[in-house]
Amino acid sequence: MSISAETDFQEWERATYALQARMLKATFNAGRDSMYLIERNVKFYLRTFTHREGTPTPSPRGGPPALVTGNLARSWRNERPSMGDKPWTVITGGGPTAIYARIQELSGQAGRGLTTFIPKRPYVRPMLLASRRGVRRIHISAWTAAIRG
């Protein structure tokens, strides 16, 4: 006497592909939402100090640049998430586009003949670090919802 069994994995395979699609969409959305969180935090941080144009900055060394016109905050642009070069990676990014954004973050010489030294006033990196927990929560929430279907 012989007993045989046949198992069809097509339904399992369809369910696995559907889960992969949901996870990919959730990752794209989480990347987008994470960049919005970082953007909000940076813009809020940039309002720490303010002063009128042409007056000395009240911003201490190591603190964020003082808000004058709001151009630095308004210049922030987020990129749409996209597939990375490595398998199973999604890349998203963003940052300020103002011409003086980098020198405010990292310090350096500026002005006519590069005669003025601008001290380091980081505002992006501190907010990236401060946003890590929120970014993690966004991704976990998106992936949990995708798994639950």
N, C-alpha and C positions, 0 to 999 in steps of 0.2 A: 504494500500500500504506500502511495506517495502523495504528499500534500505539497502544494505550491501556492505562493502568494505573489501578487503583482501590486506594486505601488506606483501610483502616478504622481510625479512631483510637479506637474505643470501648475497646479494651483499655488503650491508653495513658491515656485519660481515667480509667478505673477505677483504674489504678495510681497516678495522680496524686492522686486523691481519697483513696485509702488512705494514701498518704504524708502528706498534709495531716492526716488524722485521727491518725496515729501521732505526728506532730510536735506537734500540739496537746496530746495526752495527755502526751507527754514534757515539754512546757513546763510543764504544770500540776504534774506530779510533781517537776520540777526546782525550781520555785518553792517548793513545799512543803518539799522537802529543804533548800533554801537557807535558809529561815526556821528550820528545826531547827538547822542549823549555826550561824547567828547566835545563836539562843537558847542553845545550848550554850556558845558563846564568851563571851556576856554573863554567864551564870551562873558560869562558871569565873573570869572576871575579878572578879566581885563577891566572890570568896573571897580576894582578895589581902590584905586587912586584916580583922581581927576584933577585937571588944572586947565586954565585958559591958555589959548595959543599965545606964544611969546613970553610966557612966564616960566620960571625954573620948575622942573619936575619934582613933585613930592615923593616920587617913587624911590624907595631905598635900593641900594645895590642888592641884587639877588631876588628882589620882588618883581612883580609883573610891571610892564610899562604903564605909565599913567595914561588914562584916557583923555584925549584932547578933542579930536573930531569924530572918533568912532570908525575911522577908515580901516584900521587894522582888524577890528572885529568883523566889520562888514565884508572884508576881503576873503573870508573863509569860504572854501569850496570843497564839497565832498565829491568823491568819485563814485560811480556806480560799481557795485561788486562785480567781479568777473572771475572766470576760472583761472587758476594759477598755472604755472608751467609744470609743476609737479602734480602727479595724480592725486585726486581727492583734496585739492586745496582751493580755497576761495580767497581772493585778494580784494581788499577795499582800502581806501585811503582818503585823505583829505588834509587840508591845511590852509594857512593864510597865503594869499597871493600878492599882498602889498609889497612893494619893492624894498621896504625897510624891515620887513618881518624877520628875516634871517638875522640881521645884525642886532635886533632887539633881543632875540633868543640867545645868541651865541657871543655877542660883543664884537668890537672891532673899530677900525678907523673909518670916519665918515666926513662929509662936508667937502668944501672946496679944498683941493690939494690934500685930502685925507688928514686934515689937521685936528679934527675933533675925535676924541676917543669916546665911544659909547660903551658903558659897562654892561655886563651880562645882566639881562632882565628876563629870565626864562618864564614863559607862560604856557607853552605847549607841553613840554616834558612833565612839569608838575601835574598838569591836568590829565595827561595820559596815565601817570602813576595813580592819581586819585580816582580815576575812572575804572581801574581794573576790576574791582569787585562788581560794579554795575554792568560792565561788559560781560563778565562771567555769568551773572544772573540772566541777562538778556539771552545769551546762547543756551543756557540750560533750560530756560522756559520755552524757547522756540523748539529745541530738540525734543523736549518732553511732549509737547503738543503734537509734533510730527510723529513720534512713536505711537502715541495714543490714537492717532488717526483722526 
